[in-house]
Amino acid sequence: MHNKRVYDIKIAIERLKNYCALQDRCQLDVTQKMKEWGLLEMTQNHILEILIQEKYVDEERFTQSFCRGKFLIKKWGKVKITNELKKKKISDICIKKGLEEIDLTEYDLLLENLLTKKNDTLRDKNHFTRKSKLARFLIQRGFERNLVWDKIRELRIK
């Protein structure tokens, strides 16, 4: 997709429809694309309205697919997913609906798998250092602190 300056609204709308059809986009992504093209703010709002009415841009659908993808493919925790969605200015209601896409048993299983895999790669003999490295790794992945420490205690990592 070329990023030349767009002067015709109809061309801009068509290009944005193609852009949104490629994968789910949030309003912020679409607005940034229009700013790149140098469209006026009034024009941006008008085009965004059209895209929302025609369901090319749907925050709820975007949030649900974002949550599923980041959890299943990138193996992120809920905290990291939530933070990334907030960066994209998604509402708390949509974030909550998106996080419902994550199955809690799968979430728990993923946390356990990441914990055991990371534990196998660590060479530290000191179990305090080992536990703190495991916790730091999982917390950076976006898992909740209390869940991480509960899982570490539950699996009796030494």
N, C-alpha and C positions, 0 to 999 in steps of 0.2 A: 504494500500500500504506500503510495507516494504522499508526501506531506507538503505539497505545494499549497500556496495560499489560495483559498477558495473565495470566489466573489459571488457565485450564484447559489442561492439558498436551496434550490431543487437539487443541485449537484451535491451540496453539502449533506442534505438529508439522505440522499441515496448512498453516499459513501459511508455515512454514519449507520445506516441500516445494515450495510454489509459488515461494518466493523462490529456491530452488536450481534449480528447473526453468527459470526465466527465463534464467539463464546459469550457467556453471560458477562455483562458489564454493569458497573454501578454508575450512578449519576456523576460522581466525581471523575471517573475515567472518561466519560463522554464529554464532560465540561472541559477537562484538560485538553482533550483532542481538539475541541473547537477553539480553545485559546491558542493552541499551536497554529491553527489555520488563520488566526487573526480575525475571527468573527466578533462582531459587536456583542456586548452583554445582552442587549435586548433581543437580538437575533438568536443568541445561544438559548435564552429562556424559551423563546417560541419553538425552536427546534426540539429542545428537551421535552416540552409539553407534548409535541406530536409523537415523539418516540415513546413516551410513557403511555399515551393513549393507545398507540398501536402495539403495545406490549413488547417493544424491542428492548426497553429498559424497565426492569422490574427488580426493585431492591430486595424483595423477599426471596425471589427465585435466585438472584445472584448470591445472597447470603447462604442459602441452603446448599447450593453447588460449591461455593467457596469452602464452607465447613466440611462437607463430605470430602472434597479433594485434598484439602490440607491435612485432614485426619488420616484418610486412607493411603494417600500417596506420599506425602511428606512426613507423616507420623508426628504431627504437632499435637500438643495438648490444648485444652480449652482456653487457658489463659492467653497463650500466644495467638490463637485464632481470634479471640475477642479483641486483643490489642490491635491486631492488623485491621480488623473490621472498623474499629474506632478511628484508625488513621484515615480510613476511606469515608469517614463521616456517615456511617450507617447507624440507624436508630437502635436504641436498646431493645425495642420490641422485636425488630427484625433479627437482631443478634440472638435473642433468646429462641426465636423460632428456628434459626439456622442451627444452633447448638443442639436442638432436639433431634436433628438428623443423625447425631452420633449415638450409637448404641452403647449403653453403659457397660454391658458385659464385654463388648469388644474393646472399649476404652480401658477397662481394667486389665484385660488380657494383653493389650498392647503395652501398657505400662510395665506389666510383669515381664514380657518378652524383652523389651528394651533394657530393663534392669538386669536381667540374667545375661544378656549378650554383652553389655558394657562391663559387667562384673567379671566375665571370662577374659576380657581384654586387659584388665588392670593387673599390674604387677606388684602393687604395694603390699607389704607384709603387715603394716600397721592397720588394724581394722577401723580405727577412727578416721584415718586419712582416706581409706578406701570408701567408707560410707559417705564421707563429705564429698568426695569426687563423684560418686554415683548420684547423690542428691543434687549437686550442682548441675550435672549433665542433664538430668531429667527436668529440673526446674527451668533450665535454659530452653528445653524443648517445649515448655509451656504447660507442664503438668502442675497441678496444685501442690503447694508445699506439704500440706497435711497428708494428702494422698501418698506422696512420694515417701515421706518418713514412715507412714503406717506400713507401706509395702516393704520398705527396707527392714523394718522390725518383724513383719510377718514372715518374710522369707529367711530371716535370721542370717543375714549376710555377715560373713566373717573374713 
